[in-house]
Amino acid sequence: MKGLVPTSAVTHTMAERTYRIHIAAELSGVRVELIRAWERRYGILTPERTPSGYRVYTERDVALLKRLKQLTDEGVAISEAARMVPRLLSELASEPPPGEVRPAVNGAQLEAWKAAMLSAAEDYDQTRVSEILDEALSALPPLKAYEDVLSPVQLEVGDRWHAGLLTVAQEHLVSQMVRMRMVSMLHGAPKGGRRHAVLSCFPEEQHEIGLLGAALRLRHAGVRVTLLGQRVPAADLGRVVTRLRPDLVGLSCVTDEGRAAFESMLTALVDAMPRGQLVWVGGRAALAHREVCARIGVRLFEDERDWTRLLE
């Protein structure tokens, strides 16, 4: 396929172990027939051949097959996964050689990163915040980096701002760096999938990092996402949902203007959509008005356990 980088472009030594196709299939969990079909249709692999003409696959080839199987098992179409091959190969090239174990990132390291970023925020040192985020992202897979570093830091920064312990400027200098990384991770996340979600903030909501995190997690779960982001009018959201007919709509409301304002806006949003549309709502303001969500008939995203319900 045009634009794809064959696995032979990844440097490996003559001593690197290779496997015949049936062994590569057993190790990767991808059937022999499927490996051949992927090679033929998408140019995903370019295996070397022995003097006798047998295909042989390197450790990196097997690792790539495993990644592709994981993506397709999550619901990503193989045509979409094939377009991700250059990025997957780049990630594999940066990983330790087979047999070499990279030190695990433990809880102490996660806390150290968070403390260092908070200290940098207090010093108005955005460059240092950026450096720490890059260090964490280089040590962790994207989704784990979000769940274990970016999301906890953003929540802590928000809590400290609400408590008056950080200024608006200090909160923003961290949030902007986190948002930049979130957007970058979304660009590299799987985009295909059988199920479809439309994600939007409330019409006057400007805080979207939580929504970006939801988009990242949904895409890695094999859900196709249409991300609308900040400040989408209710009527416009209704038109999008009516046209696309997604499996679910996710709404985010962080800024709490009071129960009456929250109820009025949520009602307007739901009324703008087709009757019976599945709607989830999350964010600090939504959590403050559980009874409103229940009365209007939308599902409230409260904690990590709700991911199972949302993805069912």
C-alpha positions as CSV (number, residue, x, y, z in Angstrom):
1,M,0.0,0.0,0.0
2,K,1.3,3.4,-0.9
3,G,2.8,5.3,1.9
4,L,3.4,2.4,4.2
5,V,6.8,1.5,5.5
6,P,7.7,-2.1,5.1
7,T,9.1,-3.9,8.1
8,S,12.3,-4.4,6.3
9,A,12.9,-0.7,6.8
10,V,13.4,-1.3,10.5
11,T,17.0,-2.0,11.1
12,H,17.9,-5.4,12.6
13,T,21.1,-7.4,12.9
14,M,22.0,-10.5,11.0
15,A,21.8,-12.3,14.4
16,E,18.2,-11.4,15.0
17,R,16.0,-14.4,15.2
18,T,13.5,-15.1,12.4
19,Y,10.5,-17.4,12.2
20,R,8.7,-19.3,9.4
21,I,5.1,-18.1,8.8
22,H,3.4,-20.8,10.8
23,I,5.5,-20.0,13.9
24,A,4.9,-16.2,13.4
25,A,1.2,-17.0,13.2
26,E,1.3,-19.0,16.5
27,L,3.3,-16.3,18.3
28,S,1.2,-13.4,17.1
29,G,-2.2,-15.1,17.3
30,V,-2.9,-14.1,13.6
31,R,-3.8,-16.9,11.3
32,V,-1.5,-17.8,8.4
33,E,-4.2,-17.1,5.9
34,L,-4.8,-13.7,7.4
35,I,-1.1,-12.8,7.5
36,R,-0.9,-13.5,3.7
37,A,-4.1,-11.5,3.0
38,W,-2.8,-8.5,5.0
39,E,0.5,-8.7,3.0
40,R,-1.3,-9.0,-0.3
41,R,-4.0,-6.3,0.2
42,Y,-2.3,-3.7,2.4
43,G,1.5,-4.3,2.1
44,I,1.7,-4.4,5.9
45,L,4.6,-6.8,5.9
46,T,7.5,-7.5,3.6
47,P,9.1,-10.7,5.0
48,E,12.5,-11.8,3.9
49,R,12.8,-15.1,2.1
50,T,15.2,-18.0,2.6
51,P,17.2,-19.3,-0.3
52,S,14.6,-22.0,-0.5
53,G,11.9,-19.3,-0.9
54,Y,10.2,-19.6,2.5
55,R,8.9,-16.4,4.2
56,V,10.7,-15.6,7.4
57,Y,9.5,-13.0,10.0
58,T,11.6,-11.0,12.5
59,E,10.8,-10.4,16.1
60,R,9.6,-6.9,15.1
61,D,7.3,-8.4,12.4
62,V,5.7,-10.6,15.1
63,A,5.4,-7.6,17.4
64,L,3.7,-5.7,14.6
65,L,1.3,-8.5,14.0
66,K,0.4,-8.6,17.7
67,R,-0.4,-4.8,17.6
68,L,-2.5,-5.2,14.5
69,K,-4.5,-8.1,16.0
70,Q,-5.1,-6.1,19.2
71,L,-6.5,-3.2,17.2
72,T,-8.7,-5.4,15.0
73,D,-9.9,-7.2,18.1
74,E,-10.9,-3.8,19.5
75,G,-13.1,-3.2,16.5
76,V,-10.6,-1.1,14.3
77,A,-11.0,-2.0,10.6
78,I,-7.8,-3.5,9.2
79,S,-7.8,-0.8,6.5
80,E,-7.6,1.8,9.2
81,A,-5.0,-0.2,11.2
82,A,-2.9,-0.5,8.1
83,R,-2.6,3.3,7.9
84,M,-1.2,3.3,11.4
85,V,1.7,1.0,10.5
86,P,4.3,3.7,10.2
87,R,3.5,5.0,13.7
88,L,3.4,1.4,15.1
89,L,6.8,0.7,13.6
90,S,8.2,3.9,15.0
91,E,6.9,2.9,18.5
92,L,8.4,-0.6,18.1
93,A,11.7,0.8,17.0
94,S,11.9,2.8,20.2
95,E,11.1,-0.1,22.5
96,P,13.9,-2.2,24.1
97,P,15.3,-5.1,22.0
98,P,13.6,-8.4,22.5
99,G,14.7,-9.9,25.8
100,E,15.7,-6.6,27.3
101,V,13.2,-5.4,30.0
102,R,12.5,-1.7,30.4
103,P,12.2,-0.7,34.1
104,A,8.6,-0.5,35.1
105,V,7.1,2.9,36.0
106,N,6.0,2.5,39.6
107,G,3.7,4.5,41.8
108,A,6.6,6.5,43.3
109,Q,7.6,7.7,39.9
110,L,4.1,8.7,39.0
111,E,3.8,10.7,42.2
112,A,7.2,12.3,41.6
113,W,6.1,13.5,38.1
114,K,2.9,14.9,39.6
115,A,4.7,16.7,42.4
116,A,7.4,18.1,40.0
117,M,4.7,19.5,37.7
118,L,2.8,21.1,40.5
119,S,6.0,22.7,41.8
120,A,6.8,23.9,38.3
121,A,3.3,25.4,38.0
122,E,3.9,27.3,41.3
123,D,7.1,28.7,39.8
124,Y,5.3,29.6,36.5
125,D,7.8,27.4,34.8
126,Q,5.9,26.1,31.7
127,T,9.0,24.8,30.1
128,R,9.6,22.5,33.0
129,V,6.0,21.3,33.0
130,S,6.5,20.4,29.3
131,E,9.7,18.5,29.9
132,I,8.1,16.4,32.6
133,L,5.1,15.6,30.5
134,D,7.4,14.5,27.6
135,E,9.4,12.3,30.0
136,A,6.2,10.6,31.2
137,L,5.0,10.1,27.6
138,S,8.2,8.6,26.5
139,A,8.0,6.1,29.4
140,L,4.4,5.1,29.1
141,P,1.9,4.0,26.4
142,P,-0.4,6.8,25.4
143,L,-3.5,5.6,27.2
144,K,-1.6,4.8,30.4
145,A,0.1,8.1,30.3
146,Y,-3.3,9.8,30.2
147,E,-4.8,7.7,32.9
148,D,-1.8,7.7,35.3
149,V,-0.3,11.1,34.7
150,L,-2.2,13.7,32.6
151,S,-5.6,13.1,34.1
152,P,-4.5,13.0,37.8
153,V,-2.3,16.1,37.3
154,Q,-5.2,18.0,35.6
155,L,-7.6,17.1,38.4
156,E,-5.1,18.1,41.1
157,V,-4.4,21.4,39.4
158,G,-8.2,22.1,39.0
159,D,-8.8,21.3,42.7
160,R,-6.0,23.6,43.8
161,W,-7.3,26.4,41.6
162,H,-10.8,26.0,43.1
163,A,-9.2,26.0,46.6
164,G,-7.4,29.2,45.8
165,L,-4.0,27.6,46.0
166,L,-3.1,28.2,42.3
167,T,-3.8,31.3,40.2
168,V,-5.7,31.2,36.9
169,A,-2.4,31.7,35.1
170,Q,-0.7,28.8,37.0
171,E,-3.7,26.5,36.2
172,H,-3.6,27.6,32.5
173,L,0.1,27.0,32.0
174,V,-0.3,23.4,33.0
175,S,-3.7,22.9,31.2
176,Q,-2.3,24.2,27.9
177,M,0.6,21.7,28.0
178,V,-1.7,18.9,28.9
179,R,-4.2,19.8,26.2
180,M,-1.4,19.9,23.5
181,R,-0.3,16.3,24.5
182,M,-3.9,15.1,24.5
183,V,-4.5,16.4,21.0
184,S,-1.3,14.8,19.8
185,M,-2.3,11.5,21.3
186,L,-5.7,11.7,19.7
187,H,-4.1,12.2,16.3
188,G,-2.2,8.9,16.7
189,A,-5.1,6.9,18.3
190,P,-7.2,4.3,16.4
191,K,-10.0,6.0,14.5
192,G,-12.1,3.1,13.2
193,G,-14.7,0.9,14.9
194,R,-18.2,-0.4,14.5
195,R,-19.7,1.8,17.2
196,H,-19.9,5.6,17.0
197,A,-19.9,8.3,19.6
198,V,-20.4,12.1,19.3
199,L,-18.7,14.1,22.0
200,S,-19.4,17.7,22.9
201,C,-19.1,20.2,25.7
202,F,-22.1,22.2,27.0
203,P,-22.7,25.3,24.8
204,E,-20.9,27.7,27.2
205,E,-18.3,25.2,28.4
206,Q,-14.7,26.0,27.7
207,H,-13.0,23.2,29.6
208,E,-12.5,20.3,27.2
209,I,-9.6,18.2,28.6
210,G,-12.0,15.7,30.2
211,L,-13.8,15.4,26.9
212,L,-10.5,14.8,25.0
213,G,-9.7,12.1,27.5
214,A,-13.0,10.4,26.9
215,A,-12.3,10.5,23.1
216,L,-8.9,8.9,23.7
217,R,-10.3,6.1,25.8
218,L,-13.2,5.5,23.4
219,R,-10.9,5.3,20.4
220,H,-8.6,2.8,22.1
221,A,-11.7,0.8,22.9
222,G,-12.5,0.5,19.2
223,V,-15.2,3.2,19.1
224,R,-15.3,5.7,16.3
225,V,-15.5,9.3,17.7
226,T,-16.8,12.5,16.2
227,L,-15.3,15.1,18.5
228,L,-17.0,18.5,18.5
229,G,-15.3,20.1,21.6
230,Q,-16.0,23.4,23.2
231,R,-19.0,25.7,22.9
232,V,-21.3,23.9,20.6
233,P,-24.8,25.4,20.5
234,A,-27.6,22.9,21.3
235,A,-29.3,23.3,17.9
236,D,-26.0,22.5,16.1
237,L,-25.4,19.5,18.2
238,G,-28.9,18.3,17.5
239,R,-28.3,18.6,13.8
240,V,-25.1,16.6,14.0
241,V,-26.7,13.8,16.1
242,T,-29.8,13.7,13.8
243,R,-27.6,13.4,10.7
244,L,-25.0,10.9,12.1
245,R,-27.3,8.8,14.4
246,P,-24.5,7.7,16.8
247,D,-24.7,4.9,19.3
248,L,-24.1,7.4,22.1
249,V,-23.6,11.1,22.8
250,G,-21.2,12.2,25.4
251,L,-21.6,15.6,27.0
252,S,-19.2,17.4,29.4
253,C,-20.0,20.2,31.8
254,V,-17.3,21.4,34.2
255,T,-18.3,25.0,35.0
256,D,-21.3,24.9,37.5
257,E,-23.6,27.9,37.1
258,G,-26.2,26.4,39.5
259,R,-28.9,23.8,39.3
260,A,-31.4,25.9,37.3
261,A,-28.9,26.8,34.6
262,F,-27.6,23.2,34.4
263,E,-31.1,21.8,34.1
264,S,-32.2,24.3,31.5
265,M,-29.2,23.7,29.3
266,L,-29.3,19.9,29.6
267,T,-33.0,19.9,28.8
268,A,-32.3,22.0,25.7
269,L,-29.5,19.6,24.5
270,V,-31.6,16.5,25.0
271,D,-34.7,18.1,23.3
272,A,-32.5,19.0,20.3
273,M,-31.7,15.3,19.7
274,P,-33.8,12.5,18.3
275,R,-36.1,10.9,20.8
276,G,-34.5,7.9,22.6
277,Q,-30.9,8.9,21.9
278,L,-28.5,7.4,24.4
279,V,-26.8,10.3,26.2
280,W,-24.1,10.3,28.8
281,V,-23.0,13.4,30.7
282,G,-19.9,13.9,32.9
283,G,-17.8,16.6,34.5
284,R,-17.7,18.5,37.8
285,A,-21.1,20.3,37.3
286,A,-22.9,17.1,36.2
287,L,-21.7,15.4,39.4
288,A,-23.1,18.3,41.4
289,H,-26.6,17.8,39.9
290,R,-27.2,14.0,39.9
291,E,-30.9,14.4,40.5
292,V,-31.3,16.6,37.4
293,C,-29.6,14.0,35.2
294,A,-31.8,11.3,36.6
295,R,-35.0,13.3,36.1
296,I,-34.1,14.2,32.5
297,G,-33.1,10.6,31.7
298,V,-29.5,10.8,30.8
299,R,-26.7,8.6,32.2
300,L,-24.3,10.2,34.6
301,F,-20.6,9.3,34.3
302,E,-19.4,9.1,37.9
303,D,-16.3,7.0,38.1
304,E,-14.0,4.5,36.4
305,R,-16.6,1.7,36.8
306,D,-18.9,3.5,34.4
307,W,-16.6,2.7,31.5
308,T,-17.9,-0.8,31.5
309,R,-21.5,0.3,31.3
310,L,-20.7,2.9,28.7
311,L,-19.0,0.4,26.4
312,E,-21.7,-2.3,26.7
